[in-house]
Amino acid sequence: MKFFERKRIVWHLMLLLLVVGGILYLDKEGAYSQEKSNESEKVVAGAAEPYAPTPHVYQKKKASRDGTGKVYMSREISHVMGHAAISWLERPEREAEEATSRVMKGMKRELNPDALIVDVGSGSGYYSFLLANLVPKGKVIGVDIQQEMVTHLAQKAQRLRVTNVVSNLGKINSVQLPSKSVDAAFMVDAYHEFSHPNEMMQSIVHALKPGGRVYLLEYRAEDRSVPIKPLHKMSEAQSIKEMQAVGLKHVKTEGFLPWQHFMVFEK
Protein backbone atom coordinates (compact mmCIF):
# COMPACT_ATOMS: atom_id res chain seq x y z
CA MET A 1 0.00 0.00 0.00
CA LYS A 2 2.82 2.34 0.87
CA PHE A 3 4.42 1.63 -2.53
CA PHE A 4 1.29 2.69 -4.41
CA GLU A 5 0.87 5.73 -2.17
CA ARG A 6 4.44 6.84 -2.87
CA LYS A 7 3.89 6.22 -6.60
CA ARG A 8 0.74 8.35 -6.57
CA ILE A 9 2.58 11.16 -4.78
CA VAL A 10 5.42 10.99 -7.32
CA TRP A 11 2.94 11.23 -10.22
CA HIS A 12 1.23 14.22 -8.60
CA LEU A 13 4.59 15.92 -8.13
CA MET A 14 5.53 15.30 -11.77
CA LEU A 15 2.17 16.63 -12.95
CA LEU A 16 2.57 19.69 -10.76
CA LEU A 17 6.05 20.35 -12.20
CA LEU A 18 4.72 20.04 -15.73
CA VAL A 19 1.88 22.46 -15.04
CA VAL A 20 4.12 24.96 -13.29
CA GLY A 21 6.72 24.63 -16.02
CA GLY A 22 4.07 25.19 -18.64
CA ILE A 23 2.77 28.26 -16.85
CA LEU A 24 6.27 29.67 -16.55
CA TYR A 25 6.94 28.99 -20.21
CA LEU A 26 3.69 30.57 -21.29
CA ASP A 27 4.33 33.53 -19.04
CA LYS A 28 7.79 33.97 -20.54
CA GLU A 29 6.39 33.80 -24.07
CA GLY A 30 3.57 36.15 -23.14
CA ALA A 31 6.02 38.62 -21.63
CA TYR A 32 8.17 38.42 -24.76
CA SER A 33 5.15 39.01 -26.99
CA GLN A 34 4.07 41.95 -24.85
CA GLU A 35 7.59 43.39 -25.00
CA LYS A 36 7.60 43.17 -28.80
CA SER A 37 4.13 44.70 -28.91
CA ASN A 38 5.29 47.60 -26.73
CA GLU A 39 8.31 48.14 -28.97
CA SER A 40 6.02 48.27 -32.00
CA GLU A 41 3.74 50.79 -30.31
CA LYS A 42 6.73 52.97 -29.49
CA VAL A 43 7.88 52.85 -33.12
CA VAL A 44 4.41 53.74 -34.37
CA ALA A 45 3.63 56.49 -31.89
CA GLY A 46 7.09 57.83 -31.16
CA ALA A 47 7.06 60.93 -33.37
CA ALA A 48 3.40 61.94 -33.15
CA GLU A 49 2.34 65.40 -32.03
CA PRO A 50 -1.09 66.97 -32.58
CA TYR A 51 -1.36 69.87 -35.03
CA ALA A 52 -4.52 71.64 -36.13
CA PRO A 53 -4.22 73.48 -39.48
CA THR A 54 -6.48 76.30 -40.58
CA PRO A 55 -9.49 74.79 -42.41
CA HIS A 56 -9.69 75.47 -46.14
CA VAL A 57 -12.94 75.84 -48.10
CA TYR A 58 -13.16 73.46 -51.07
CA GLN A 59 -15.53 73.42 -54.02
CA LYS A 60 -17.85 70.58 -54.97
CA LYS A 61 -18.84 69.10 -58.31
CA LYS A 62 -20.35 65.91 -59.63
CA ALA A 63 -17.75 63.23 -59.06
CA SER A 64 -16.04 61.81 -62.13
CA ARG A 65 -15.33 58.10 -62.47
CA ASP A 66 -12.03 58.23 -60.56
CA GLY A 67 -12.67 61.35 -58.53
CA THR A 68 -14.25 62.41 -55.27
CA GLY A 69 -16.11 65.45 -56.56
CA LYS A 70 -14.05 67.63 -54.21
CA VAL A 71 -12.16 70.40 -56.01
CA TYR A 72 -9.01 72.25 -54.94
CA MET A 73 -7.71 75.11 -57.09
CA SER A 74 -9.58 73.76 -60.15
CA ARG A 75 -8.27 70.19 -59.62
CA GLU A 76 -10.61 67.34 -58.73
CA ILE A 77 -9.13 65.22 -55.98
CA SER A 78 -8.80 61.53 -56.82
CA HIS A 79 -9.79 58.50 -54.79
CA VAL A 80 -7.25 57.08 -52.32
CA MET A 81 -5.38 53.85 -52.94
CA GLY A 82 -6.16 51.54 -50.03
CA HIS A 83 -3.94 49.21 -47.99
CA ALA A 84 -5.11 46.29 -50.13
CA ALA A 85 -2.73 47.59 -52.82
CA ILE A 86 0.43 46.91 -50.80
CA SER A 87 1.53 44.20 -53.24
CA TRP A 88 1.16 46.64 -56.14
CA LEU A 89 3.31 49.20 -54.32
CA GLU A 90 6.00 46.54 -53.90
CA ARG A 91 5.81 45.26 -57.50
CA PRO A 92 9.18 44.33 -59.08
CA GLU A 93 8.34 46.34 -62.23
CA ARG A 94 8.48 49.58 -60.26
CA GLU A 95 12.15 50.19 -61.01
CA ALA A 96 11.58 49.83 -64.75
CA GLU A 97 8.48 52.02 -64.70
CA GLU A 98 9.58 54.75 -62.29
CA ALA A 99 13.40 54.47 -62.28
CA THR A 100 13.46 54.41 -58.50
CA SER A 101 17.26 54.12 -58.51
CA ARG A 102 17.40 57.50 -60.30
CA VAL A 103 15.11 58.95 -57.65
CA MET A 104 17.57 57.81 -54.99
CA LYS A 105 20.52 59.28 -56.89
CA GLY A 106 18.67 62.57 -57.04
CA MET A 107 17.83 62.42 -53.34
CA LYS A 108 21.41 61.51 -52.42
CA ARG A 109 22.53 64.81 -53.92
CA GLU A 110 19.96 66.62 -51.80
CA LEU A 111 20.18 64.99 -48.36
CA ASN A 112 22.82 65.06 -45.64
CA PRO A 113 23.59 61.72 -43.92
CA ASP A 114 22.05 63.01 -40.67
CA ALA A 115 18.86 64.38 -42.22
CA LEU A 116 15.45 63.78 -40.70
CA ILE A 117 12.98 63.20 -43.52
CA VAL A 118 9.25 62.48 -43.49
CA ASP A 119 7.89 60.17 -46.18
CA VAL A 120 4.29 61.41 -46.48
CA GLY A 121 1.85 58.81 -47.72
CA SER A 122 4.51 56.19 -47.15
CA GLY A 123 2.17 53.26 -47.78
CA SER A 124 4.10 49.98 -47.69
CA GLY A 125 7.36 51.81 -46.98
CA TYR A 126 8.82 51.07 -50.41
CA TYR A 127 10.61 54.42 -50.54
CA SER A 128 11.06 54.78 -46.78
CA PHE A 129 13.63 51.97 -46.68
CA LEU A 130 15.43 53.24 -49.77
CA LEU A 131 15.69 56.68 -48.19
CA ALA A 132 16.96 55.13 -44.95
CA ASN A 133 20.12 54.05 -46.77
CA LEU A 134 20.83 57.70 -47.63
CA VAL A 135 20.54 58.95 -44.05
CA PRO A 136 22.51 56.42 -41.91
CA LYS A 137 22.92 59.03 -39.17
CA GLY A 138 19.42 60.43 -39.61
CA LYS A 139 15.90 59.04 -39.66
CA VAL A 140 12.94 58.46 -41.97
CA ILE A 141 9.45 58.93 -40.57
CA GLY A 142 6.86 57.12 -42.66
CA VAL A 143 3.49 58.85 -42.27
CA ASP A 144 0.22 57.36 -43.47
CA ILE A 145 -3.43 57.88 -42.55
CA GLN A 146 -4.27 54.17 -42.78
CA GLN A 147 -3.50 52.16 -39.64
CA GLU A 148 -2.89 49.03 -41.73
CA MET A 149 -0.11 50.80 -43.65
CA VAL A 150 1.42 52.20 -40.45
CA THR A 151 1.45 48.78 -38.80
CA HIS A 152 2.88 47.12 -41.93
CA LEU A 153 5.75 49.62 -42.05
CA ALA A 154 6.54 49.28 -38.33
CA GLN A 155 6.56 45.49 -38.54
CA LYS A 156 8.72 45.55 -41.68
CA ALA A 157 11.28 47.80 -39.96
CA GLN A 158 11.47 45.39 -37.02
CA ARG A 159 11.70 42.36 -39.29
CA LEU A 160 14.54 43.90 -41.32
CA ARG A 161 16.17 45.31 -38.17
CA VAL A 162 16.22 48.80 -39.69
CA THR A 163 16.53 51.21 -36.79
CA ASN A 164 16.31 54.54 -38.64
CA VAL A 165 12.80 54.05 -40.04
CA VAL A 166 9.80 54.78 -37.82
CA SER A 167 6.10 54.77 -38.61
CA ASN A 168 3.64 57.48 -37.62
CA LEU A 169 -0.15 57.61 -37.95
CA GLY A 170 -1.21 60.90 -39.49
CA LYS A 171 -4.63 62.42 -40.01
CA ILE A 172 -6.40 63.39 -43.23
CA ASN A 173 -5.37 67.00 -42.60
CA SER A 174 -2.05 66.68 -40.75
CA VAL A 175 1.19 64.72 -40.57
CA GLN A 176 1.07 65.21 -36.80
CA LEU A 177 4.70 66.23 -36.36
CA PRO A 178 6.31 68.87 -34.13
CA SER A 179 7.12 72.36 -35.36
CA LYS A 180 10.47 72.76 -37.15
CA SER A 181 11.36 69.11 -36.58
CA VAL A 182 12.24 67.75 -40.04
CA ASP A 183 14.70 68.69 -42.76
CA ALA A 184 12.65 67.45 -45.69
CA ALA A 185 9.32 66.02 -46.77
CA PHE A 186 9.12 63.43 -49.54
CA MET A 187 5.95 62.52 -51.45
CA VAL A 188 5.68 60.06 -54.33
CA ASP A 189 2.39 59.77 -56.24
CA ALA A 190 0.49 60.51 -53.04
CA TYR A 191 -0.24 64.23 -52.88
CA HIS A 192 -2.94 64.15 -55.57
CA GLU A 193 -4.95 61.76 -53.34
CA PHE A 194 -4.93 63.97 -50.23
CA SER A 195 -8.53 64.74 -49.28
CA HIS A 196 -7.36 67.93 -47.53
CA PRO A 197 -4.29 69.01 -49.53
CA ASN A 198 -4.14 72.57 -48.25
CA GLU A 199 -4.33 71.56 -44.59
CA MET A 200 -1.91 68.67 -45.06
CA MET A 201 0.62 71.00 -46.67
CA GLN A 202 0.13 73.51 -43.84
CA SER A 203 1.11 70.76 -41.42
CA ILE A 204 4.15 69.83 -43.51
CA VAL A 205 5.31 73.47 -43.66
CA HIS A 206 4.76 73.61 -39.89
CA ALA A 207 6.99 70.54 -39.42
CA LEU A 208 9.76 71.75 -41.75
CA LYS A 209 12.78 73.53 -40.38
CA PRO A 210 13.59 76.94 -41.92
CA GLY A 211 15.05 76.22 -45.35
CA GLY A 212 13.56 72.72 -45.29
CA ARG A 213 12.55 71.21 -48.61
CA VAL A 214 9.60 69.35 -50.09
CA TYR A 215 10.33 66.74 -52.76
CA LEU A 216 7.19 66.15 -54.79
CA LEU A 217 7.02 63.37 -57.37
CA GLU A 218 3.88 63.13 -59.48
CA TYR A 219 3.05 61.51 -62.81
CA ARG A 220 3.25 64.11 -65.60
CA ALA A 221 -0.23 65.32 -66.60
CA GLU A 222 1.31 67.07 -69.62
CA ASP A 223 2.39 63.73 -71.12
CA ARG A 224 -0.47 61.68 -72.58
CA SER A 225 1.86 58.74 -73.14
CA VAL A 226 2.16 58.16 -69.38
CA PRO A 227 -0.26 55.24 -68.82
CA ILE A 228 -1.87 56.58 -65.64
CA LYS A 229 -5.46 57.75 -65.10
CA PRO A 230 -5.76 61.56 -65.51
CA LEU A 231 -6.75 62.32 -61.90
CA HIS A 232 -3.66 60.45 -60.69
CA LYS A 233 -1.39 62.84 -62.59
CA MET A 234 -0.40 66.45 -61.92
CA SER A 235 1.06 69.10 -64.15
CA GLU A 236 4.09 71.10 -63.07
CA ALA A 237 2.09 74.34 -63.23
CA GLN A 238 -0.71 72.97 -61.01
CA SER A 239 1.79 71.59 -58.52
CA ILE A 240 3.63 74.91 -58.26
CA LYS A 241 0.34 76.79 -57.79
CA GLU A 242 -0.73 74.52 -54.92
CA MET A 243 2.65 74.58 -53.17
CA GLN A 244 2.84 78.37 -53.43
CA ALA A 245 -0.61 78.57 -51.79
CA VAL A 246 0.98 77.42 -48.51
CA GLY A 247 4.06 79.60 -48.82
CA LEU A 248 6.54 77.24 -50.46
CA LYS A 249 8.96 78.45 -53.12
CA HIS A 250 9.58 76.43 -56.28
CA VAL A 251 13.31 75.70 -56.53
CA LYS A 252 13.52 73.42 -59.55
CA THR A 253 11.93 70.62 -61.55
CA GLU A 254 14.18 67.79 -62.69
CA GLY A 255 13.43 65.78 -65.82
CA PHE A 256 15.45 62.61 -65.24
CA LEU A 257 12.47 60.30 -64.60
CA PRO A 258 10.58 58.46 -67.36
CA TRP A 259 7.02 59.18 -66.16
CA GLN A 260 7.19 61.63 -63.24
CA HIS A 261 8.06 65.19 -62.39
CA PHE A 262 10.76 65.50 -59.71
CA MET A 263 9.86 68.84 -58.15
CA VAL A 264 11.66 70.62 -55.34
CA PHE A 265 10.16 73.32 -53.11
CA GLU A 266 11.60 75.20 -50.16
CA LYS A 267 10.24 76.76 -46.98
C-alpha positions, 0 to 999 in steps of 0.5 A: 500500500505504501508503494502505491501511495508513494507512486501516486505522490510521485505522479502528482509531483511530476504533474505539478512540475509540468503544469508549473513549467508550462505556466512559466513557459507561457508567461515567458512567451507572453512577456516576450510578446508583450515586450515586442508589442510595446516596442512596436507601439513605441515605433508607431507612436514615437514621433506623433504630435497633434497639429490643427491646421487652418481649415480650407474651403473646397468646391464641390462638383459631380464626381467623375469616375475616378474622382471624389467630386471635391475640387481644390484650385480647379483640380478634382481630388482623386480616390485614395489607394487603399492598404489592399494595394500593398503588393502593387506598391512593392511590385518588381516592375516599379524600377523599370516604370519609375526608375526608383534608382534614379530617384535615390541618386537625385535624393542623395545629392539633396540629403545630408547623412544626418537628415530627418525626412518624413515620407508622407503617404509612405504606404508599404514603406517602399521608398522609406527603406530606400531613403533610410540608406541615404541617411545612416545618421538620420531618420525616416518617418513614414506617415500614413493615414491608414492604420494598416499601412502604419502597422505594416511599415513598423513590422517591416522595420522590425523584421529587417532590423532597420533602426532609422525608419519609424512609422507614424499615424497621421490624419487626413489633414495633418502629418502630426509632427512637431514644429520645425522638426524635419529637414525634408518632406518626400511625397511620391504619387500621393499628394494628388490623393490627399482629401485635404491638400491645403491643410496637409501641406500647412502641417508639412510646412509647420513641421519643416525647419527653416530652409527645409525642402519638399520633394514632390514626385507626381506623374506628368499630366502634360504627357499623354503617353504616361499610362496613368489615369488623368486624376492620378497625374499632376502638371508642373504648373498645377503643382507649383500653384498649390505649393505656393498657396501654402508659402513654399517656393519652387526651386527646380523641376528635374526631368530625369524620370521616365514618367514623373516630375521630380519637383523641389520646393523650399520653406 
